[in-house]
Amino acid sequence: MNSIISFKVRPETFRVRPIIDFYSYCEKLGQTIYVQGKGKVEKIKKKPELLSFLLVTQSRDEECLVVVEGDHVNQLRAFVSSFGRRYGRLRGSYA
């Protein structure tokens, strides 16, 4: 059964490395990633799409919502929670 996890990426806390790690983990687990920002929603199929979408959104000083759908949301939630331990402080808001 598919579940979802979502979090906001804010311009003042945006860092590229955690997003790359996040995407790689989602890819490994076979999760589907969607991003909402710039007044539209996109399904992400490749890492460069996610990075370019976030960089453009962040350069406009706008928040971006990242939604992940899949079977392994509990594992992903634990991974996202570990961002603070690995990168200093939590990057964004996680739900």
C-alpha positions, 0 to 999 in steps of 0.5 A, a space after each residue: 500500500 502506497 503512503 506519502 511523506 512531504 516536507 518543505 524546502 525553504 530558501 534560507 535552509 536549502 543545501 544541495 548535498 542533503 537533496 542529492 542523498 535524499 534523491 539517491 535513497 528514494 531511487 534506491 527504494 523505488 519511491 515516486 517524487 513530486 515537487 510543487 513550486 513556481 505555481 506548478 507540480 512536477 513528477 521527478 524522473 531524474 536527479 537533475 530535474 529535482 536539482 534544477 527545479 529546486 534551484 530555480 525555486 530557491 533563487 526566487 526566494 520561494 518555498 517548495 513542497 516535496 512529496 514522496 509516494 511509495 511503499 517504504 515511507 517509514 524508512 524514508 521518514 527515518 532517513 529524512 529525520 537523520 538529516 539533522 544529525 548528518 548535516 548540522 541542523 534540520 533542513 526544512 520542515 518534515 511531516 
